[in-house]
Amino acid sequence: MATCTSIERLNGAPRRWRLMLALQYRASRSIAAATATRAIAAVCRHAASAYDPMTPAEPSLERFAFLHDAAGRAARARRMVALLRDCAGVSLPGKRVLDVGCSAGLITREIAAGARFTVGVEIAADAVAYAAAHHSRRGELAFVRGSAERLPFPPAVFDVVICNHVYEHVGDVQALLAEIERVLRPGGVCWFAAGHTFQLVEPHHRIPLLTVMPRSWAGALMRLCGRGDSYDERFVPPWRLPSMLRVIGTPRLASATALRDPERYELAAGLLRHDFMRRWIRRCAVPVAWLAPTHLWIVEKPRQETSRG
């Protein structure tokens, strides 16, 4: 006998059977959710066992300058939570959240405060060690070392995936997107914040026009400025982002919503601290959102069709 997956299929049964089947359905959903959470926790415990707790995590973290801007990272996290709620109707309580490329875990920590269970995954061992030592909370927040292109989690276990300024750092963007789609449950949502090629100032190295230069020129300028031997970040043009994100599901640009109410979404800084600029941008929010150096996307994975039988 096929498992019942929708309330509509119970309508033809007697009332007592409808009640029993509905309770069975809810119990199966609860068991599946608990099983998924245990699977995530098991992966986290396995990954944590690979680290020596006596290994110093602090000395190599000087490259993470944002550790001195905890307030700014907290504001970013609140902006994500607010836009997920306002644009996609996603409320984090009761949700399992994955933060891909979590770095030292400042944003992950803020996200976890409102979620059921949160995992941060990061490739840099020193960042994971720092995050685990400073932010982990048993049963609520864990950090795992792993590649964004090969996430160490079972399929369809997360309700929300955060991917915040990560794609330009990976070697295979399609693998990153496919992995997000794989671990996200049907109907789940991905927050995808992304820069693009046409940025006046490159966000990581703070060099003007670096993203629009040929790769060889960019590398030469990096060496000239003493910022490294090569330029390794790889951005795409803004018009390619929507089609790229369709690997996960249906993308929606949330940037315009944030620009229309900068006070609510904690964007009232820089040019937006002036009233006349806020009024002008509200009128032109959509084109400004497309031209902005950062795009804020919310991508919903399609819901599975109910099984028949």
N, C-alpha and C positions, 0 to 999 in steps of 0.2 A: 504493500500500500504506500503510495507516494506521500511524502511529508507535506502537510498543509502549510503554505507560505503566505497566505493573504486572508484577511477577514472575509472577503467576498465569497470565498469558497465554503464558508461555514453557514451561509445564509439558508441553505436548503435542509440543514439538519435540525432535529428537535432541539428545544432550548437547552436541555441538560447536556446534550452532546456538544452544542455550540460552546457552552461554558467550559466543558472539560477540554475541548480541543483548543480553545483560546488560551486556557491556562497552560496547556502543554506547549503551545507555541511560544508563549512568553517565557516559560521555563527554559526552552531550548535556546532562545535568544540570550538569556542570562548566562546559561552554561557556556555558550559560544563566546560571549564577551569575557567571562572569567578565564576560559581556556586561552584566549588570545593574550590577555594580560599576563597570565603565567608564562606563556611562551616568550613574551618580551622580557619579563623579569629574568627568565633563565638565560637568555642571550646576554643580558646586562651582567649577570653574575659571572658568566663564563668569561666575558671580556675583561671584567674587573680583576679576575684572578691572574691575568697576564701582567699586571702591574705590581712592581715592588713598592709598597707604601713608604719605604724609606728613601726612595729616589727623590732628590730635590727637584721640585717643579718650578721654582721661582727664577733661577738665573737666566734661562733662555726666553723669558716672557717679555723682554724689553721691546720686542717688535710689536707687541699688542698695546699700542698707545692708548686705545680706547678703554683700557682698564682704569684709566684716570678719569673717565667720563661715565661713571655708573649712572648718573642722573639722565644723561642723554640716551643711554641704552634703555633705561627704564621707560622713557618717554616713547621710544620707538616701539617697545613691546605693547604699551598701552594703546598706541595708534593701531597696531595690528589687530589687537583684540576688539577695539571699537569698530574698525572697518569690516572685520569678519562678521560682527554682529549686525551692523547697519546695512551692509551690502549683500550678505549671503544668509542672514538669519542664523548664524552659527554662534551658539553660546558655549563657552568652554567647560563649564561644570559638567562632570560626567563623561568628558571626552578623553580619548587617548591621543596624545600629541607627539609628533616627531619633529625635531628641529635639525635639519640637514645642514652640515657645515656650521655647527654651533660655536666654533672657536672656544673661547674661555668661559662661555656659559652665562654671560650677564643677561642677555635677552631671554635665554632659555629659563633662567631662574624666575624672571618676572612672569613669563607665560605660565610656568608651572603653578604659580600661586592660585590660579583659577581653574586648573584642569584636574581631571581624575588621576592621570598618570602621564608623565612627560619623560621623553628620552632625547638627549642630545647626542648626535653622532658627528665625529670630527676625525680627520686624518692625522692631524698633528698630535704626537704623543704628549708633548709638554702642555699643550692647551687642554687636552683631556684630563691629564693628571691634576692640573690647576683647578679645572671645573669640578672634578670629582671631590677634591680635597675641600673646596670652599663652598660648594652649592648643593651637593647630593643630599637627598632626604629619603630615607628608607621607605619604600612603598609608594613614593610620590614623584621622585626626580632622580634619574640616573644618567650617567654619561658613558658612552661606548666609543672606542676607537674603531673606525671603519671608513671605507671609501664610499663616497656619494655615488659612485658608479657601480657599486656592488654592495648594497645595504644588507647588513647581517640580520635581517628580520624575515619572518614568514610573510606570505601574501595576505593582503586585505586585513591588517591588524590595527591600522591607525585611522582615526576619524578626521584628523587635521594634520597636514604636513606643512611645515614652515621651511621655505627655501629663500633665504634673505641674502641677496648679493653673493651668490655662490657660482652661478653657471660659468662666469668668465674665468674661473680658476680651474675647471676640470678639463681633462683632455678629450673626453667624449660626452658632449652635451646630450646627445640622443640617449646614451646609456643612463645618464642622470635622470632624464625625464621618464624613461621607461621604468626605472626603479621606483620613482615616486608613484607612478601609476600602479605599479605592482603592489606596493605595501599599503596603499590607500584603499580603504573599503569602498564598495559601491555607494555612491551618493556622498562620499567624503569630499573634503575641500582642501585645496593647496593654496597657501599664500606664497606668491612668487614676486619678490622685489628684485628689479633688474635694471642695471644701467644699459647703455647702448653706445654705438660707435660715435654718435655726434654729441660729444660732451666737450665743452670749452676747456675744462680742466679735468685731467684724468683723476679719478677719485682716490686711487691707492697711492700714487706716487706724487700727486699734486703738480704735475707738469702740464702746461697748456698744450692743447691740440695733439697730445700723444696718441689718442685713440684713432685719429683719422690719418695718421702717417703710415707709409709703408713699413712693414715689420723691420726691415734693415735700418731705416732712418730712426725708428723708435728705439731700437737697441743702441744705436750710436748716441742718441740723446740721453738715454739712461746712463751710459758710461760717462758721458761728458758731465752730467750732473751728479755723478757719484752715487747713483741710486741702484746700481747693479750692473751685471754684464749683459743682460738681455731684457726685453719686455715680453713677459709670458702671458699676461691676461689677454683673453680673446672675447671681445664684445661683438654683437651683431647689430645691424641697422634696426631702428625701432619698428619698422614695418614688418620685419621678420618674426618679431616676438609672438604675435597672436597665433600664426600658423605653427610655430615651434611648440607652443603650449598645448595645442590640440592633441598632442600625444597623450596628455593627461586627461583632458576633457574639454569642457566649454569655458573659454577664458572671458573674463569681464574686467575692464580697466576701472580700478577703484580710485585712481589718482584724482579724477575730477570731483568726486564726492569729498575728498579731503580738502581740495583747494577751495571749494565753496564754503567751507566752515573751518578755517584754519585754527580758530580758537578751540573748538571742540576736539580737533585732532592734533593739537599741540604743534602747529606749524607756524605760529605767529612769531617768527623770528626772521632776521635778515630783511629782505625787501618786504616781506609780508607783515612786518611790524608797523608799517605805515598804513593808515586808513585808506588813503586814495588808491594804493596798490591792491589792497584787499578787495575794494569795491570793483576795480577794473578786472581783476582776475576772476571774481565771481561771475562776471558777465561773459568771460571768455574761457571758462574753466576747461572745456573739452579740448580746444586747440592747445591751450597752455599745457594741459596734462600730457598731450602727445609730444610736445616740444621739450618738456622738462627732462633733466638729465637722468632722473630715476622714474621708472614706471612701477606702479603698484598694481599687481594683477591678482585676482581671485579666480581660481580654476576649479570647477566642480566636475568630479568624475561621474560619468553616467551611472544611473541605478540599474542593477541587473533586472532583466525581465523575470517576473514570477514564473517558477517552474510549473509545467503542466503534467497532469497524470493523475 
